[in-house]
Amino acid sequence: MAKTLEDVARRTGSQPAARPAEVPGPLELQKELKVNYRRITFISLGLALFFLFYLLPPLPVAVDPAGKEFALSRQGQMAIGLFLLAGIWWVFEVIPIGATALAIGIFQALFGIRPADVAFRDFMDPSVLFILGSLMVGLAFTKAGLTRRLAFKMLQITGENTKMILLGVFVITVTLTLFMAHTAVAATMFPILMAILGLYGTREGETSRFGKALFIGMAFTAGAGSLITLLGAARGVVALGFYKQITGQEISFIHYTEVMILYGLAMTFLIWLLMIFWFKPEKDRIAGLREKVKELSAGLGPLSKQEIFVGATVAVVVAVLASQNFIPALKGLNKSAIMLVLGLLFFLTRIFTVEDLEKRIPWNIVLLFGGAMSIGYCLWQTGAAQWLAVHWLAMFKNAPWLVFVMAIFFLVMVMTNFIMNVAAIAITLPVALIIAGYLGVNPELILWTSLAAAGLPFCLLVGAAPNAIAYESKQFTAGEFFVAGIPASIIALALLAVFALTIWPLLGVPALLK
């Protein structure tokens, strides 16, 4: 009777020889020894830029049109270098994106940009915990079976045409952002899109152009939809409060939607056109999809108690979050705490277990947003972001009004890819309003321009939670997302020009003050 190598080794007391299959051949050894020059190049480039700003002498003072000076501190100068390092490492994925996030905290602590306890505290910022709560909601939807039911219902409406499926996904995403935060919408849509991707025929571990369009388009349209009402993101409420403080003018909830709805819807339609052109699906139709969906839907049976419970509790939490803008008694409740109540409730009712939390929550994404919050606060607190904004906008103090408005849009859009959109507006708006006074530009136009740009961070995963949640699908790389975001950003900028020239004046927002 044949004995295994382990049996022989056990009886003789010797170590078993390696199996032939386990011995790496010449090709495997070559692969292991092959140097990834692209990775080394971008690691080195990021480090070089950081140390360039570390070693440079003090940079020139920024001066706004009113003559106020903004000196850049040594910590602020290093923060700009760290900002560039993180951007390069994130775009080119030289290390896992969560590891780059950790590097942000490490560099701040090692080089004295900010104290370690401050730099790492941002990794547990309430905004990061809100994202964690949103991911738990998506997990609960999947575990309960609601995602498949919703996916099948949507596909019954859209049919077998892949372009119409994409449009249907984007419309539903935008519709949900009218009532709930775009982070929660992305977490809710994610498992639904994974179910659709499976029906398309993309196997686990494979990528497809349809999958890229599906997830990148969802992230982009979640941003576009969040522009339409004050419920889609916190930035709107904060910006209106900030605008009232500066100008004394109050903007109502209804007026906000009147001005932004057409821009958000037009941007959604243009994103759809971009996705079907940029990532043209491999299949025009998914043959037999209707019949397959009908068959699968029938197999689901009636709504289970678990599905009803998950759907009802999520609906209650969304209603509470939405009502915070109107009910004073609810304003004091922290959004992150409200969202995490759901996670706690799902544990108590065994909707999911600690094993699900360990294996199915994308901690790489949670770390990514921790790092994003840390670099954002770092740029803000060191004065680096304000110094950059003043330098940039001061260049356009004598420019035609449209060029100035587009420069504001460009600045906020770039900044919001790296730092919190609320911070980008808070930094940009005061400077922009001062310059607008010299040019005779309507301050309300500056507000809408800043808000539109703040909702459309199309280039970096850290720009918005939906971007990072979509990345978890593994259908695209950070580089592919960045490249697709360039034409999307150009489209957003061009659309802003059209609205500033034609649409918004018709809605009572003229470009120039009389």
C-alpha positions as CSV (number, residue, x, y, z in Angstrom):
1,M,0.0,0.0,0.0
2,A,1.5,3.3,-1.1
3,K,2.4,5.7,1.7
4,T,2.4,9.5,1.5
5,L,5.5,11.6,2.0
6,E,4.1,12.8,5.3
7,D,3.6,9.2,6.5
8,V,7.2,8.3,5.7
9,A,8.5,11.5,7.3
10,R,6.5,10.8,10.5
11,R,7.9,7.3,10.9
12,T,11.5,8.2,10.0
13,G,11.5,11.5,11.9
14,S,12.7,13.3,8.8
15,Q,11.2,16.3,7.0
16,P,9.2,15.4,3.9
17,A,10.7,16.4,0.6
18,A,8.8,19.0,-1.4
19,R,6.3,17.7,-3.9
20,P,7.3,18.2,-7.5
21,A,4.3,20.4,-8.0
22,E,5.4,22.7,-5.2
23,V,8.9,23.3,-6.7
24,P,8.8,26.6,-8.6
25,G,9.9,26.3,-12.1
26,P,12.0,28.8,-14.1
27,L,9.0,30.8,-15.3
28,E,7.6,31.1,-11.8
29,L,11.0,32.2,-10.5
30,Q,11.2,34.8,-13.3
31,K,7.8,36.2,-12.3
32,E,8.8,36.4,-8.7
33,L,12.1,38.1,-9.5
34,K,10.7,40.5,-12.1
35,V,11.0,44.1,-11.1
36,N,7.8,46.3,-11.4
37,Y,9.5,49.4,-12.7
38,R,6.1,51.2,-13.1
39,R,5.3,50.7,-9.4
40,I,8.8,51.8,-8.3
41,T,8.6,54.9,-10.6
42,F,5.3,56.2,-9.0
43,I,6.4,55.3,-5.5
44,S,9.6,57.3,-6.1
45,L,7.6,60.2,-7.7
46,G,5.3,60.5,-4.7
47,L,8.2,60.5,-2.3
48,A,10.2,63.0,-4.4
49,L,7.3,65.5,-4.5
50,F,6.9,65.2,-0.7
51,F,10.6,65.8,0.0
52,L,10.7,68.6,-2.6
53,F,8.1,70.6,-0.5
54,Y,9.9,69.5,2.7
55,L,13.2,70.9,1.5
56,L,11.9,74.0,-0.4
57,P,12.4,77.4,1.2
58,P,9.2,79.2,2.4
59,L,6.8,79.8,-0.5
60,P,5.5,83.3,-1.4
61,V,2.7,84.8,0.6
62,A,-0.8,84.6,-1.0
63,V,-2.7,88.0,-1.2
64,D,-6.4,88.3,-1.8
65,P,-7.9,91.3,-3.7
66,A,-8.7,93.0,-0.4
67,G,-5.0,93.0,0.4
68,K,-5.2,90.3,3.2
69,E,-2.0,88.2,3.3
70,F,-2.0,84.4,3.8
71,A,1.4,83.1,4.7
72,L,2.1,79.4,4.3
73,S,3.5,77.7,7.4
74,R,6.2,75.0,7.2
75,Q,3.5,72.5,8.2
76,G,1.2,73.7,5.5
77,Q,4.1,73.4,2.9
78,M,4.7,69.8,4.0
79,A,0.9,69.2,3.9
80,I,0.9,70.1,0.2
81,G,3.7,67.6,-0.5
82,L,1.8,64.9,1.4
83,F,-1.3,65.8,-0.6
84,L,0.6,65.2,-3.8
85,L,2.2,62.0,-2.6
86,A,-1.2,60.5,-1.5
87,G,-2.8,61.5,-4.8
88,I,-0.1,59.8,-6.9
89,W,-0.1,56.6,-4.8
90,W,-3.9,56.4,-4.8
91,V,-4.3,57.0,-8.6
92,F,-1.6,54.5,-9.6
93,E,-2.3,52.0,-6.7
94,V,1.4,51.5,-5.9
95,I,0.2,49.9,-2.6
96,P,-3.3,49.1,-1.4
97,I,-5.4,52.2,-1.1
98,G,-6.0,51.6,2.5
99,A,-2.2,51.3,3.1
100,T,-1.7,54.7,1.4
101,A,-4.3,56.1,3.8
102,L,-2.3,54.8,6.7
103,A,0.8,56.4,5.2
104,I,-1.0,59.8,5.4
105,G,-1.2,59.5,9.2
106,I,2.3,58.1,9.5
107,F,3.9,61.0,7.5
108,Q,2.1,63.6,9.5
109,A,3.3,62.1,12.8
110,L,6.9,61.4,11.7
111,F,7.5,64.8,10.1
112,G,5.6,66.9,12.7
113,I,3.0,68.1,10.3
114,R,0.4,67.5,12.9
115,P,0.6,65.6,16.2
116,A,0.0,61.8,15.9
117,D,-3.0,61.8,18.2
118,V,-4.7,64.4,15.9
119,A,-3.7,62.9,12.6
120,F,-4.9,59.4,13.6
121,R,-8.0,60.6,15.4
122,D,-9.4,61.6,12.0
123,F,-9.5,58.0,11.0
124,M,-12.5,57.6,13.3
125,D,-14.2,60.8,12.3
126,P,-18.0,60.6,12.5
127,S,-18.1,60.8,8.7
128,V,-16.0,57.6,8.4
129,L,-18.4,55.9,10.9
130,F,-21.3,57.0,8.8
131,I,-19.8,55.3,5.8
132,L,-19.2,52.1,7.9
133,G,-22.9,52.3,8.9
134,S,-23.9,52.6,5.3
135,L,-21.8,49.6,4.3
136,M,-23.6,47.6,7.1
137,V,-27.0,48.6,5.5
138,G,-25.9,47.2,2.2
139,L,-24.7,44.0,3.9
140,A,-28.1,43.6,5.6
141,F,-29.9,44.1,2.3
142,T,-27.8,41.3,0.8
143,K,-28.2,38.9,3.7
144,A,-31.9,39.4,3.9
145,G,-32.4,38.9,0.2
146,L,-33.8,42.3,-0.6
147,T,-31.1,43.1,-3.1
148,R,-32.0,40.2,-5.4
149,R,-35.6,41.1,-5.2
150,L,-35.0,44.8,-6.1
151,A,-32.6,43.8,-8.9
152,F,-35.1,41.5,-10.5
153,K,-37.9,44.1,-10.2
154,M,-35.7,46.7,-11.9
155,L,-34.6,44.3,-14.7
156,Q,-38.3,43.4,-15.4
157,I,-38.8,47.1,-16.1
158,T,-35.6,47.9,-18.1
159,G,-35.7,44.7,-20.2
160,E,-32.7,43.0,-21.9
161,N,-31.1,46.1,-23.6
162,T,-27.8,46.7,-21.7
163,K,-27.9,50.5,-22.4
164,M,-31.4,50.7,-20.9
165,I,-30.3,48.6,-17.9
166,L,-27.6,51.2,-17.3
167,L,-30.0,54.0,-17.7
168,G,-32.4,52.3,-15.3
169,V,-29.7,51.9,-12.7
170,F,-28.7,55.5,-12.9
171,V,-32.3,56.8,-12.7
172,I,-32.9,54.7,-9.6
173,T,-29.7,55.9,-8.0
174,V,-30.6,59.6,-8.6
175,T,-34.2,59.0,-7.4
176,L,-32.9,57.6,-4.1
177,T,-30.5,60.5,-3.6
178,L,-33.5,62.8,-3.5
179,F,-34.5,61.4,-0.1
180,M,-31.3,59.9,1.4
181,A,-27.6,60.6,1.6
182,H,-25.6,59.5,-1.5
183,T,-23.3,57.4,0.7
184,A,-26.3,55.3,1.9
185,V,-27.6,55.1,-1.7
186,A,-24.3,53.8,-3.0
187,A,-24.2,51.2,-0.2
188,T,-27.8,50.2,-1.0
189,M,-27.2,50.0,-4.8
190,F,-23.9,48.1,-4.6
191,P,-25.3,44.6,-3.9
192,I,-28.1,45.2,-6.4
193,L,-25.5,45.9,-9.1
194,M,-23.5,42.9,-8.2
195,A,-26.6,40.8,-8.8
196,I,-27.2,42.4,-12.2
197,L,-23.5,41.8,-13.1
198,G,-23.9,38.1,-12.3
199,L,-26.9,37.9,-14.6
200,Y,-24.9,39.7,-17.3
201,G,-22.5,36.7,-17.2
202,T,-19.4,38.3,-15.6
203,R,-17.9,35.7,-13.3
204,E,-16.3,36.5,-9.9
205,G,-12.8,37.8,-10.5
206,E,-13.5,38.9,-14.1
207,T,-14.0,42.4,-15.3
208,S,-16.1,43.7,-18.2
209,R,-16.8,47.0,-19.8
210,F,-20.4,46.7,-18.8
211,G,-19.3,46.2,-15.1
212,K,-17.1,49.3,-15.4
213,A,-19.9,51.4,-16.8
214,L,-22.3,50.0,-14.2
215,F,-20.3,50.9,-11.1
216,I,-18.4,54.0,-12.2
217,G,-21.7,55.3,-13.6
218,M,-23.4,54.6,-10.3
219,A,-20.8,56.5,-8.4
220,F,-21.0,59.5,-10.8
221,T,-24.8,59.7,-10.8
222,A,-24.9,59.4,-7.0
223,G,-23.0,62.6,-7.0
224,A,-25.1,64.2,-9.6
225,G,-28.3,63.2,-7.8
226,S,-27.1,64.5,-4.5
227,L,-27.1,68.0,-6.0
228,I,-30.8,68.1,-6.5
229,T,-32.1,68.3,-2.9
230,L,-30.7,69.2,0.5
231,L,-31.3,65.5,1.6
232,G,-28.7,64.1,-0.8
233,A,-25.6,65.3,1.1
234,A,-24.7,67.5,4.1
235,R,-22.8,69.9,1.9
236,G,-26.0,71.8,0.8
237,V,-27.2,72.7,4.3
238,V,-23.7,73.7,5.5
239,A,-23.1,75.8,2.3
240,L,-26.5,77.6,2.6
241,G,-25.8,78.4,6.3
242,F,-22.3,79.7,5.4
243,Y,-23.7,81.8,2.5
244,K,-26.3,83.4,4.8
245,Q,-23.6,84.2,7.3
246,I,-21.5,86.0,4.7
247,T,-24.2,87.7,2.6
248,G,-27.2,87.8,4.9
249,Q,-29.3,86.2,2.2
250,E,-31.4,83.0,3.0
251,I,-32.0,80.3,0.4
252,S,-35.1,78.1,0.9
253,F,-35.3,74.3,0.5
254,I,-37.6,74.8,-2.5
255,H,-35.5,77.5,-4.2
256,Y,-32.4,75.2,-3.8
257,T,-34.1,72.4,-5.7
258,E,-35.6,74.8,-8.3
259,V,-32.1,75.9,-9.2
260,M,-30.2,72.6,-9.0
261,I,-32.7,70.1,-10.4
262,L,-32.1,70.7,-14.1
263,Y,-28.3,70.7,-13.6
264,G,-28.4,67.4,-11.7
265,L,-30.7,65.7,-14.2
266,A,-28.8,67.0,-17.2
267,M,-25.6,65.7,-15.7
268,T,-27.1,62.3,-15.1
269,F,-28.2,62.0,-18.7
270,L,-24.7,63.1,-19.9
271,I,-23.0,60.6,-17.6
272,W,-25.2,57.8,-19.1
273,L,-24.1,58.9,-22.6
274,L,-20.4,59.0,-21.5
275,M,-20.6,55.5,-19.9
276,I,-22.1,53.8,-23.0
277,F,-19.5,55.5,-25.2
278,W,-16.4,55.2,-22.9
279,F,-17.2,51.6,-21.7
280,K,-19.3,50.3,-24.6
281,P,-20.9,47.0,-23.2
282,E,-19.7,43.8,-24.8
283,K,-23.3,42.8,-25.4
284,D,-26.1,44.9,-26.8
285,R,-28.7,42.6,-25.2
286,I,-28.7,39.9,-22.5
287,A,-30.6,37.2,-24.4
288,G,-33.3,35.5,-22.4
289,L,-32.9,37.8,-19.4
290,R,-36.6,38.5,-19.1
291,E,-37.5,34.8,-18.8
292,K,-34.6,34.2,-16.5
293,V,-35.5,37.1,-14.2
294,K,-39.2,36.0,-14.2
295,E,-38.2,32.5,-13.2
296,L,-35.8,33.7,-10.5
297,S,-38.4,36.1,-9.1
298,A,-40.9,33.4,-8.8
299,G,-38.5,31.3,-6.8
300,L,-38.1,34.1,-4.2
301,G,-41.7,33.7,-3.0
302,P,-43.4,36.3,-0.9
303,L,-41.5,38.8,1.3
304,S,-39.9,37.1,4.3
305,K,-40.2,38.5,7.8
306,Q,-36.5,39.3,7.7
307,E,-36.8,41.3,4.5
308,I,-39.8,43.3,5.9
309,F,-37.8,44.0,9.1
310,V,-34.7,45.2,7.3
311,G,-36.7,47.3,4.8
312,A,-38.8,48.9,7.5
313,T,-36.0,49.7,9.9
314,V,-33.9,51.2,7.1
315,A,-36.9,53.3,6.0
316,V,-37.4,54.6,9.5
317,V,-33.7,55.6,9.8
318,V,-33.8,57.3,6.4
319,A,-36.9,59.2,7.4
320,V,-35.2,60.4,10.6
321,L,-32.1,61.6,8.7
322,A,-34.3,63.4,6.1
323,S,-36.4,65.0,8.8
324,Q,-33.4,66.5,10.6
325,N,-33.5,69.5,8.2
326,F,-37.0,70.4,9.2
327,I,-37.6,69.2,12.8
328,P,-35.5,71.2,15.4
329,A,-35.7,68.4,18.0
330,L,-33.9,66.0,15.7
331,K,-31.0,68.4,14.6
332,G,-29.0,67.5,17.7
333,L,-28.8,63.8,16.8
334,N,-25.5,62.8,15.2
335,K,-26.0,61.2,11.7
336,S,-23.3,58.7,12.3
337,A,-24.9,57.5,15.5
338,I,-28.3,57.2,13.9
339,M,-26.8,55.1,11.1
340,L,-24.8,52.9,13.4
341,V,-28.0,52.1,15.4
342,L,-28.9,50.0,12.4
343,G,-25.7,48.1,12.6
344,L,-26.3,47.4,16.3
345,L,-29.9,46.4,15.6
346,F,-28.9,44.0,12.9
347,F,-26.4,42.3,15.3
348,L,-29.0,42.0,18.0
349,T,-31.5,40.4,15.6
350,R,-28.8,38.2,14.0
351,I,-29.3,39.6,10.5
352,F,-25.5,39.3,10.3
353,T,-22.8,38.0,12.5
354,V,-19.3,39.1,13.5
355,E,-18.0,36.8,10.8
356,D,-19.9,38.8,8.2
357,L,-18.4,42.0,9.6
358,E,-14.9,40.5,9.4
359,K,-15.2,39.0,5.9
360,R,-17.7,41.1,4.0
361,I,-17.1,44.7,5.2
362,P,-14.5,46.3,2.9
363,W,-12.1,47.5,5.5
364,N,-9.7,48.8,2.8
365,I,-12.4,51.3,1.9
366,V,-13.0,52.3,5.5
367,L,-9.3,53.0,5.9
368,L,-9.3,54.9,2.6
369,F,-11.9,57.3,4.0
370,G,-10.0,57.6,7.3
371,G,-7.0,58.7,5.3
372,A,-9.1,61.1,3.2
373,M,-10.4,62.8,6.3
374,S,-6.9,63.0,7.8
375,I,-5.4,64.7,4.7
376,G,-8.4,66.9,4.3
377,Y,-8.2,68.2,7.9
378,C,-4.4,68.5,7.5
379,L,-4.7,70.8,4.5
380,W,-7.4,72.8,6.2
381,Q,-5.9,73.2,9.7
382,T,-2.4,74.0,8.4
383,G,-3.8,76.7,6.1
384,A,-2.5,75.0,3.0
385,A,-5.9,74.7,1.3
386,Q,-6.7,78.4,1.9
387,W,-3.3,79.4,0.6
388,L,-3.9,77.4,-2.6
389,A,-7.4,78.8,-3.0
390,V,-6.3,82.5,-2.6
391,H,-3.3,82.0,-5.0
392,W,-5.6,80.4,-7.6
393,L,-8.5,82.8,-7.5
394,A,-6.4,85.9,-7.3
395,M,-5.1,85.0,-10.8
396,F,-8.7,85.7,-12.1
397,K,-9.5,89.0,-10.4
398,N,-9.4,90.9,-13.7
399,A,-10.8,88.1,-15.9
400,P,-14.2,88.1,-17.6
401,W,-17.0,86.9,-15.3
402,L,-17.5,83.6,-17.0
403,V,-13.8,82.7,-16.8
404,F,-13.8,83.6,-13.1
405,V,-16.9,81.4,-12.5
406,M,-15.4,78.5,-14.3
407,A,-12.2,79.0,-12.3
408,I,-14.2,78.7,-9.1
409,F,-15.8,75.5,-10.4
410,F,-12.5,74.0,-11.4
411,L,-10.9,74.8,-8.0
412,V,-13.7,73.4,-5.9
413,M,-13.9,70.3,-8.1
414,V,-10.1,69.6,-7.7
415,M,-10.2,70.3,-4.0
416,T,-13.2,68.2,-3.3
417,N,-11.3,65.2,-4.8
418,F,-9.0,65.4,-1.9
419,I,-10.7,67.1,1.0
420,M,-14.2,67.2,2.4
421,N,-16.6,69.0,0.0
422,V,-17.9,71.1,2.9
423,A,-14.3,72.2,3.6
424,A,-13.7,73.0,0.0
425,I,-16.7,75.3,-0.1
426,A,-15.8,76.8,3.3
427,I,-12.3,77.6,2.0
428,T,-13.3,78.8,-1.5
429,L,-16.6,80.7,-0.9
430,P,-15.3,83.7,1.2
431,V,-12.4,84.4,-1.3
432,A,-14.6,83.9,-4.3
433,L,-17.3,86.3,-2.9
434,I,-14.7,89.0,-2.3
435,I,-13.4,88.8,-5.9
436,A,-17.0,88.5,-7.2
437,G,-17.7,91.9,-5.7
438,Y,-14.9,93.5,-7.7
439,L,-16.2,91.9,-10.9
440,G,-19.9,92.6,-10.3
441,V,-20.8,88.9,-10.3
442,N,-24.0,87.8,-8.6
443,P,-22.9,86.1,-5.3
444,E,-25.8,83.6,-5.6
445,L,-24.2,82.3,-8.9
446,I,-20.9,81.8,-6.9
447,L,-22.9,79.7,-4.4
448,W,-24.5,77.4,-7.1
449,T,-21.2,77.1,-8.9
450,S,-19.4,76.0,-5.7
451,L,-22.2,73.5,-4.8
452,A,-22.3,72.0,-8.3
453,A,-18.5,71.4,-8.3
454,A,-18.5,70.0,-4.7
455,G,-20.9,67.2,-5.6
456,L,-18.9,66.0,-8.6
457,P,-15.5,64.6,-7.6
458,F,-15.1,62.3,-10.5
459,C,-11.3,61.6,-10.5
460,L,-10.2,60.1,-7.2
461,L,-11.8,57.4,-5.1
462,V,-11.4,59.5,-1.9
463,G,-13.5,62.3,-3.4
464,A,-16.8,60.8,-2.3
465,A,-17.9,57.6,-0.5
466,P,-19.9,56.3,-3.6
467,N,-16.6,56.3,-5.6
468,A,-14.9,54.1,-3.0
469,I,-17.9,51.8,-2.6
470,A,-18.1,51.3,-6.3
471,Y,-14.4,50.4,-6.3
472,E,-15.1,47.5,-4.0
473,S,-16.7,45.7,-7.0
474,K,-13.2,45.1,-8.4
475,Q,-14.5,46.0,-11.9
476,F,-12.0,48.9,-12.4
477,T,-8.7,50.2,-11.1
478,A,-8.1,53.6,-9.5
479,G,-6.3,54.6,-12.7
480,E,-9.3,53.7,-14.9
481,F,-11.6,55.6,-12.6
482,F,-9.3,58.7,-12.8
483,V,-9.1,58.5,-16.6
484,A,-12.9,58.2,-16.9
485,G,-13.3,61.1,-14.5
486,I,-11.4,63.5,-16.8
487,P,-14.0,63.7,-19.6
488,A,-16.8,63.6,-17.0
489,S,-15.2,66.6,-15.3
490,I,-14.9,68.4,-18.6
491,I,-18.6,67.8,-19.3
492,A,-19.5,69.1,-15.9
493,L,-17.5,72.2,-16.5
494,A,-19.0,72.8,-19.9
495,L,-22.5,72.2,-18.6
496,L,-21.9,74.8,-15.8
497,A,-21.0,77.4,-18.5
498,V,-24.2,76.6,-20.4
499,F,-26.3,77.0,-17.2
500,A,-24.6,80.2,-16.0
501,L,-25.2,81.8,-19.5
502,T,-28.7,80.6,-20.2
503,I,-30.6,78.4,-17.7
504,W,-30.0,80.0,-14.4
505,P,-30.7,83.6,-15.5
506,L,-34.1,82.3,-16.5
507,L,-34.6,80.9,-13.0
508,G,-33.8,84.3,-11.4
509,V,-30.0,83.9,-11.0
510,P,-28.5,86.4,-13.4
511,A,-24.7,86.3,-13.8
512,L,-24.1,90.0,-13.1
513,L,-25.6,92.4,-10.7
514,K,-27.2,95.5,-12.2
